[in-house]
Amino acid sequence: MILLKKELNQLQEFIHILQPFAETTDLTQGDTVVTISCVVPAVLSLARSFRTATAEGSNLTAFVNNLTQGLYDRFGGIFRNLNVASPPGVRAVCTGRDLAFEHDVFLMASALDPTYAYHWLLDVPATFEEKQAIRHCIDGRSS
C-alpha cells in the first residue's frame, strides 16, 4: 500500500490528535493505584489538546469538533464546576451521559493528590484571578 503525501499528512495529524487519548488511557488503567485524582487533569488536558488542534487549523476540524462535543457531553459537570465555557460550536447541553462528574470529589481528589495538586489549573482557560477563585473554592470545600 502506497500512501499519497496528503494521505500520509492526514494520518500523521490523526495520530497527533489521538495521542493524548493513548496517554490518558495508560494513566487511568491503574489496578493498584487510585485513579480518581487524575480525572480532572486528564479531561482538562484533552480539552486543551483539542483547543490547540483547532487553533492550529487542523484538516480534521470536524473530527476534533466531534471529539470536543463528546468530551463536553460526558464530562460537562467538571467544566461547569470550573466555570469553563463550551468552545464555539460545542452545544452546552445535558445529554444524560454526564456521569455525575459535577460532584466535588473529582476536583478535591485532584487538588489533594500531591502528583497533581493544582498543576492542572494551567489547562483551565481562565484568568489568573479566576484560577485563584477556583483554588480558594476547592480549599474551602475540602476543609
N, C-alpha and C positions, 0 to 999 in steps of 0.2 A: 504494500500500500504506500503510495506516494502522496504526501500532502502538499497542497499549494501553499505558498508563503502566507496568504491571507488565512487559510485554514489553520496553519501552524500558529499564527499570531492569536487567533481566536481560542485555540486550545490552550495556549500559554496563559491567556487572560482568564479563561475559565478556571484553570488550576490556581492562579493567583487569587481569584475571588473565593474559591473553596478551601484554600489553605487554612484560614482561621477556623473553619469547621473541624478540620482534622486535629488541630491543636486543642480546640475546646473539647472535642470528643476524648482525646487522650487524657486531658486534665480531669474530666468528670467521671472517668471509669475507675474509680477507686473502690476496691473491695475492702481495703484495710485502712483507709483514711476517710475522714469526714469531708464530704464534697459540698455541703450546703453553703459554705463560705465562699465558694468560687462561682456561685450562680450569678451574682450581680456583676462581678468583674468580667466574667465571660460574656454575658449578654451585652454589656456596655462596649466591650472590645469588638464584638461582632458588629454592633451598630456603627462604631467608629470606622471599621474597615469598609462597611457599605457606604458611609458618607464619603470616605476617601475615594472609593471606586467611582462614585457618582461625580465627584468634583474633578477627577482626572479625565472625565469624558469617556467612560467605558463604552466599548462597542456592544456590550451585553447589558445595556441600560435596563431593558425590560426584565431581564433575569434578575438583576440586582434589585430592581424595584419590587419584584415578587418576593425575593428573599427578605427584603426590609419589611414588607407588609406582613409576612408570616411571623417575623420576629416581634413586631409590634402587636400582632394579634395574640400571640402566645404569651408574651411577657409584658403585656400592657400595664399590669399592676406595678411592676418595677419602674417603668417610665413615668407612670402617674405619681408614684411616691416621690420621685426625684424631680417632678415638675418639668420633665423633658417633653417638649412638644414634638408631635409627629413631623417628620420631614415633609416637604412638599410632595404631593402625590400619594401620600400614605393616609388612608382613612383611619381616623382615631375612633373606632367603634368597638364595643364589647361584643365579641362573637360567641362567647360561651367557651372558647378554647383557652381563655386566660385562666390558668390553673391555680388560682389563689396566690399569685405572686405579689399581690398587694400587701401581703402580710409582712409586718415589721421584722420578722425573724430573718428574712433574707438580707436586709440591709444591716441589721445588727450582727449577724454571723460574719459578714464580710468585714465589718468595721472592727470586730473583736478578734479576728484571726490575725496574728502577727505577720503572716505571709502577705496579706492584702492590706490590712489596716485601712487607711483612707487613700491609698495609691490609686485605686480605681476611680477616684473623683477626677483624675486627669482626663478620663474618657467622657465625662459628662459635659455636654455642650452648654456651658453656663459661665457666667462671670465669676470672678474670684469671690465676690460678696455672696452670690447665690450658693456657691460651693461651701462657703463658711456657714451659711444658714443651714444647709443640709447636714453638715457635720455637727452643728450645735443641736439640731433636732434629733439626730440619732443618738448623740451623747445623752440627751435628756430622756430618751426612751429606754436606754439601757441602764439607767441609774436605778 
